[in-house]
């Protein structure tokens, strides 16, 4: 990474990070809007990645579906199972009237974008709202999200810098040629350390066991989310999902780790805490 690119990344982070923290801490409608932005822009970027493989997702219905899934995660208008049935029927029927290359590729990529990006973005909103039943505990949802974000970013930074300095054994060269086992292990360890530190700062309602398990999950699935998006981009033959965020790529690039981590953490909270 060049020094100039590093400077641009830092400047963008300094500009957006305080805004992200404030929105996350406040929650409610502003955080819902953030979840919608992440989901809708990521699907829009995914649409163009798919087109590089001669697959043409239904952009309009895809965006509407992602919007509905995220909105439903916040307001709970309808059961998810029923919502998925409606989405599946509409997309399948509408494809009959589209004449873009392969119907199988089009329907498949539309569903992939909707259910991967839509569901994962909805999980981010659901994770923030996990404690919304109690106003006393409502801020804990913000503490959880901010801790997860911090753990992901520190994991990513540790993996990057330690990988550059000591990385010798490639982990998935077919997917991400520069990433190493040494960097990945360092990121995994720092993800756990970050969550343990967060427990002593503001996650005191978690047991140490739960905190370490969450750190393990973030260390694994945060990096896995990055690999999944890298796999999609490599298949599409692009470096970044877009140029929306200078030095950071697109929205899909910036939140790829959170998109896979948020639902895993949410499921852990649902079933084990």
C-alpha positions as CSV (number, residue, x, y, z in Angstrom):
1,X,0.0,0.0,0.0
2,X,1.5,3.3,-1.0
3,X,2.1,6.2,1.4
4,X,-0.3,8.4,-0.5
5,X,-3.1,5.7,-0.4
6,X,-2.5,5.2,3.3
7,X,-2.9,8.9,3.9
8,X,-6.2,9.0,1.9
9,X,-7.5,6.0,3.9
10,X,-6.6,7.7,7.1
11,X,-8.3,11.0,6.1
12,X,-11.5,9.3,5.1
13,X,-11.5,7.3,8.3
14,X,-11.0,10.4,10.4
15,X,-13.9,12.1,8.7
16,X,-16.4,9.2,8.8
17,X,-15.4,7.4,12.0
18,X,-16.8,9.9,14.5
19,X,-20.1,10.0,12.5
20,X,-20.3,6.2,12.6
21,X,-19.7,6.1,16.3
22,X,-22.4,8.8,17.0
23,X,-25.0,7.1,14.8
24,X,-24.2,3.7,16.4
25,X,-24.5,5.1,19.9
26,X,-27.8,6.9,19.2
27,X,-29.3,3.9,17.4
28,X,-33.0,4.0,16.4
29,X,-33.9,5.5,13.0
30,X,-30.4,7.0,12.3
31,X,-28.9,3.5,12.7
32,X,-31.6,2.0,10.6
33,X,-30.8,4.5,7.9
34,X,-27.1,3.5,8.2
35,X,-28.1,-0.2,7.8
36,X,-30.1,0.7,4.8
37,X,-27.2,2.6,3.2
38,X,-24.8,-0.3,3.8
39,X,-27.3,-2.9,2.4
40,X,-28.6,-0.9,-0.6
41,X,-25.2,0.5,-1.7
42,X,-23.5,-2.9,-1.3
43,X,-26.2,-4.6,-3.4
44,X,-25.8,-1.9,-6.0
45,X,-22.1,-2.6,-6.1
46,X,-22.7,-6.4,-6.2
47,X,-25.0,-5.9,-9.2
48,X,-22.1,-4.5,-11.3
49,X,-19.7,-7.2,-10.0
50,X,-22.2,-9.9,-11.3
51,X,-22.5,-8.1,-14.6
52,X,-18.7,-8.7,-15.1
53,X,-19.6,-12.4,-15.2
54,X,-22.5,-11.9,-17.8
55,X,-25.0,-12.3,-15.0
56,X,-27.7,-9.6,-14.7
57,X,-29.4,-9.4,-11.3
58,X,-32.8,-7.6,-11.2
59,X,-31.5,-4.3,-9.8
60,X,-34.8,-2.7,-9.0
61,X,-36.4,-5.7,-7.3
62,X,-33.1,-6.5,-5.6
63,X,-32.9,-3.1,-4.0
64,X,-36.6,-3.2,-3.0
65,X,-36.1,-6.6,-1.5
66,X,-33.0,-5.6,0.5
67,X,-34.9,-2.5,1.6
68,X,-37.8,-4.6,2.8
69,X,-35.7,-7.1,4.6
70,X,-33.7,-4.5,6.6
71,X,-36.8,-2.4,7.3
72,X,-38.6,-5.6,8.5
73,X,-35.7,-6.4,10.8
74,X,-36.4,-3.1,12.6
75,X,-40.2,-2.8,12.6
76,X,-41.1,-6.5,12.4
77,X,-44.0,-6.0,10.0
78,X,-44.1,-9.6,8.8
79,X,-42.4,-12.9,9.5
80,X,-39.1,-13.4,7.6
81,X,-40.3,-16.7,6.2
82,X,-43.4,-15.1,4.7
83,X,-41.3,-12.2,3.4
84,X,-38.9,-14.6,1.7
85,X,-41.8,-16.4,0.0
86,X,-43.2,-13.1,-1.4
87,X,-39.7,-12.0,-2.6
88,X,-39.0,-15.4,-4.2
89,X,-42.3,-15.5,-6.1
90,X,-42.1,-12.0,-7.4
91,X,-38.5,-12.3,-8.6
92,X,-39.1,-15.7,-10.3
93,X,-42.2,-14.4,-12.1
94,X,-40.7,-11.1,-13.2
95,X,-37.6,-12.9,-14.7
96,X,-39.9,-14.4,-17.4
97,X,-40.3,-10.9,-18.8
98,X,-36.6,-10.0,-18.8
99,X,-34.4,-11.0,-21.8
100,X,-30.9,-10.7,-20.4
101,X,-28.5,-13.6,-21.1
102,X,-29.1,-16.6,-18.8
103,X,-32.2,-16.7,-16.6
104,X,-30.5,-19.2,-14.3
105,X,-27.6,-16.8,-13.7
106,X,-29.8,-13.8,-13.4
107,X,-32.2,-15.3,-10.8
108,X,-29.3,-16.9,-8.9
109,X,-27.3,-13.7,-8.7
110,X,-30.4,-11.8,-7.7
111,X,-31.1,-14.2,-4.8
112,X,-27.5,-14.3,-3.8
113,X,-27.3,-10.5,-3.5
114,X,-30.6,-10.2,-1.7
115,X,-30.1,-13.0,0.8
116,X,-26.4,-12.5,1.4
117,X,-26.3,-8.7,1.5
118,X,-29.9,-8.1,2.6
119,X,-29.9,-10.6,5.4
120,X,-26.5,-9.7,6.7
121,X,-27.3,-6.0,6.7
122,X,-30.5,-6.7,8.5
123,X,-28.5,-8.6,11.1
124,X,-26.4,-5.4,11.8
125,X,-29.7,-3.6,12.6
126,X,-31.0,-6.5,14.7
127,X,-27.7,-6.6,16.6
128,X,-28.0,-2.9,17.5
129,X,-31.6,-3.4,18.5
130,X,-31.0,-6.6,20.6
131,X,-31.5,-4.8,23.9
132,X,-34.2,-2.4,22.7
133,X,-36.8,-4.0,25.0
134,X,-35.2,-2.2,28.0
135,X,-34.4,1.5,27.8
136,X,-31.9,0.9,30.7
137,X,-30.1,-1.7,28.5
138,X,-30.6,0.1,25.2
139,X,-27.1,1.6,25.1
140,X,-25.6,-1.9,25.5
141,X,-26.6,-2.6,21.9
142,X,-24.4,0.3,20.9
143,X,-21.6,-1.0,23.1
144,X,-21.8,-4.4,21.5
145,X,-21.8,-3.0,17.9
146,X,-18.9,-0.7,18.7
147,X,-16.9,-3.5,20.3
148,X,-17.5,-5.7,17.3
149,X,-16.4,-2.9,14.9
150,X,-13.3,-2.2,17.0
151,X,-12.5,-5.9,17.1
152,X,-12.9,-6.2,13.3
153,X,-10.8,-3.2,12.6
154,X,-8.0,-4.1,15.0
155,X,-8.1,-7.7,13.6
156,X,-7.8,-6.4,10.1
157,X,-5.0,-3.9,11.0
158,X,-3.0,-6.6,12.9
159,X,-3.4,-9.1,10.1
160,X,-2.2,-6.5,7.5
161,X,0.8,-5.1,9.3
162,X,2.0,-8.4,10.9
163,X,1.4,-10.1,7.6
164,X,3.5,-7.7,5.7
165,X,6.4,-7.9,8.3
166,X,6.3,-11.7,9.0
167,X,4.0,-13.3,6.5
168,X,5.6,-16.3,4.7
169,X,2.9,-18.9,4.4
170,X,-0.1,-18.0,2.2
171,X,-3.5,-18.9,3.5
172,X,-5.7,-18.7,0.4
173,X,-3.6,-17.7,-2.5
174,X,-6.4,-18.4,-5.0
175,X,-8.6,-15.9,-3.2
176,X,-6.3,-13.4,-1.7
177,X,-2.6,-13.9,-2.7
178,X,-1.1,-11.4,-0.2
179,X,-2.7,-12.7,2.9
180,X,-0.7,-15.1,5.1
181,X,-1.3,-17.5,8.0
182,X,1.0,-15.4,10.2
183,X,-1.1,-12.3,9.6
184,X,-4.4,-14.2,10.0
185,X,-3.3,-15.7,13.3
186,X,-2.2,-12.3,14.5
187,X,-5.6,-10.8,13.6
188,X,-7.4,-13.7,15.3
189,X,-5.4,-13.1,18.5
190,X,-5.9,-9.3,18.5
191,X,-9.7,-9.8,17.9
192,X,-9.9,-11.7,21.1
193,X,-7.7,-9.2,23.0
194,X,-9.9,-6.3,21.8
195,X,-13.1,-8.0,23.0
196,X,-11.5,-8.8,26.4
197,X,-10.5,-5.1,26.7
198,X,-14.0,-4.1,25.7
199,X,-15.4,-6.2,28.6
200,X,-13.5,-4.2,31.1
201,X,-14.5,-0.9,29.4
202,X,-18.2,-1.3,28.8
203,X,-19.2,-5.0,28.2
204,X,-19.2,-5.9,31.9
205,X,-22.6,-7.6,31.5
206,X,-20.8,-10.4,29.5
207,X,-19.0,-13.2,31.3
208,X,-15.4,-13.7,30.4
209,X,-16.3,-16.9,28.7
210,X,-18.8,-15.2,26.4
211,X,-16.4,-12.4,25.7
212,X,-13.6,-14.8,24.6
213,X,-16.0,-16.8,22.5
214,X,-17.3,-13.6,20.8
215,X,-13.6,-12.6,20.1
216,X,-13.0,-16.0,18.6
217,X,-16.1,-15.7,16.4
218,X,-15.1,-12.2,15.3
219,X,-11.5,-13.3,14.6
220,X,-12.7,-16.2,12.4
221,X,-15.8,-14.8,10.7
222,X,-14.5,-11.2,10.3
223,X,-11.6,-12.5,8.2
224,X,-13.9,-15.0,6.5
225,X,-16.2,-12.2,5.4
226,X,-13.2,-10.5,3.8
227,X,-12.2,-13.7,2.0
228,X,-15.8,-14.2,0.7
229,X,-15.9,-10.7,-0.8
230,X,-12.4,-11.2,-2.2
231,X,-13.6,-14.4,-3.8
232,X,-16.5,-12.5,-5.5
233,X,-14.3,-9.6,-6.6
234,X,-11.6,-12.0,-8.0
235,X,-14.2,-13.9,-9.9
236,X,-15.5,-10.6,-11.3
237,X,-12.0,-9.5,-12.1
238,X,-12.0,-6.2,-10.1
239,X,-9.9,-4.9,-7.2
240,X,-12.6,-2.9,-5.4
241,X,-16.4,-3.1,-5.5
242,X,-16.5,0.6,-6.3
243,X,-14.6,3.9,-5.8
244,X,-17.2,5.3,-3.4
245,X,-14.8,5.7,-0.5
246,X,-11.4,7.0,-1.5
247,X,-8.7,4.7,-0.3
248,X,-11.2,2.2,1.0
249,X,-13.0,1.0,-2.2
250,X,-16.8,0.6,-2.0
251,X,-19.4,0.1,0.7
252,X,-19.2,-3.7,0.1
253,X,-15.4,-3.5,0.6
254,X,-15.6,-1.5,3.8
255,X,-18.3,-3.6,5.5
256,X,-17.6,-7.1,4.1
257,X,-16.3,-8.3,7.5
258,X,-19.2,-6.9,9.5
259,X,-21.7,-8.3,7.0
260,X,-20.6,-11.9,8.0
261,X,-19.7,-11.2,11.6
262,X,-22.9,-9.4,12.7
263,X,-25.3,-12.3,12.0
264,X,-22.9,-14.8,13.8
265,X,-22.7,-12.5,16.9
266,X,-26.4,-11.9,16.8
267,X,-27.1,-15.7,16.7
268,X,-24.7,-16.2,19.6
269,X,-26.6,-13.6,21.7
270,X,-29.9,-15.1,20.8
271,X,-29.1,-18.7,21.7
272,X,-26.4,-18.4,24.4
273,X,-26.8,-15.1,26.3
